[in-house]
Amino acid sequence: MIAGQLALLAEPAAAPLEDHHDQTGRALEVEETQTYLDDLVIQSGLVAGEVPQEEERVLLDGHEIETETRKVTRKVASEWVADVDGEGWILAGRTHSSDLEHEPDWPFNDFSRFAGPEIAPVRLKPWEFVRNQRDADREWSVEMATHESNLDDVTIEWGHGALKSKAVNADVGVALTTHWQGEFVRLVIYSSGYLAIWEPEEMKPELLGRFIHEEIVPVATFDDEAEVEEDESAEQATLEDSGAEA
């Protein structure tokens, strides 16, 4: 499975990423760079660094038990795929929250140093992704659609209950299979910016990068308050769910 958090650069980087190693424990390895005729440059590799972590120790003093919390550092690593000098995006596993209020989570804080421009995780619009598949007249099916009416009311439809008519308004997350570029892509996306692809089980970085470039970046936004706009084709989607002819 391919999974990660999408982040966007405030502006495209001046150049593609390069290998980087320093004595602070930070490292960036560019394993593959693919350049296309339309100047799309997809890169992939590994990023590593040291992040702070709280460690709790239990101390025995006679019959008394005390706990001691201390901050330590641990080394972590994550895979990534990116187009930093074009659309300006990075997909990587977010493994650590930053202690600083205005600093992005790891590894995006390190990518800010490697790439130059400021980087921030973004929101995704699941409903817009679904509508794009429908409007492209693709073969697609829904497995899960999640809606949030308010903070205390979240509805999740699974399996046969996950209707296309509901998915076009999914504001939290959606899981579906779509036929894209001759491939059946089975995935889930959440408004939090999380993306996971189950099928194909392995996608070459250039194919994954092309999919993100064409299908995911257009539904990404920095707006934390992005809301579902009324869908004028909801009636047609309902007909598709029922199997009736339009």
HELIX and SHEET records of a PDB file:
HELIX    1   1 PHE A  108  ALA A  115  1                                   8    
HELIX    2   2 PRO A  126  ASP A  135  1                                  10    
HELIX    3   3 GLY A  159  GLY A  161  5                                   3    
HELIX    4   4 LYS A  164  ALA A  167  1                                   4    
HELIX    5   5 PRO A  205  PHE A  211  1                                   7    
HELIX    6   6 ILE A  212  ILE A  216  3                                   5    
HELIX    7   7 VAL A  217  VAL A  219  5                                   3    
HELIX    8   8 ALA A  234  SER A  242  1                                   9    
SHEET    1   A 7 HIS A  20  HIS A  21  0                                        
SHEET    2   A 7 ALA A  27  THR A  35 -1                                        
SHEET    3   A 7 VAL A  41  ASP A  61 -1                                        
SHEET    4   A 7 GLU A  64  ASP A  83 -1                                        
SHEET    5   A 7 TRP A  89  ALA A  92 -1                                        
SHEET    6   A 7 ILE A   2  LEU A   9 -1                                        
SHEET    7   A 7 ILE A 119  PRO A 121 -1                                        
SHEET    1   B11 HIS A  20  HIS A  21  0                                        
SHEET    2   B11 ALA A  27  THR A  35 -1                                        
SHEET    3   B11 VAL A  41  ASP A  61 -1                                        
SHEET    4   B11 GLU A  64  ASP A  83 -1                                        
SHEET    5   B11 TRP A  89  ALA A  92 -1                                        
SHEET    6   B11 ILE A   2  LEU A   9 -1                                        
SHEET    7   B11 TYR A 194  GLU A 199 -1                                        
SHEET    8   B11 GLU A 183  TYR A 190 -1                                        
SHEET    9   B11 GLY A 173  TRP A 180 -1                                        
SHEET   10   B11 TRP A 140  ASN A 150 -1                                        
SHEET   11   B11 ASP A 153  TRP A 158 -1                                        
SHEET    1   C 2 ARG A 123  LEU A 124  0                                        
SHEET    2   C 2 ALA A 220  THR A 221 -1                                        
END                                                                             
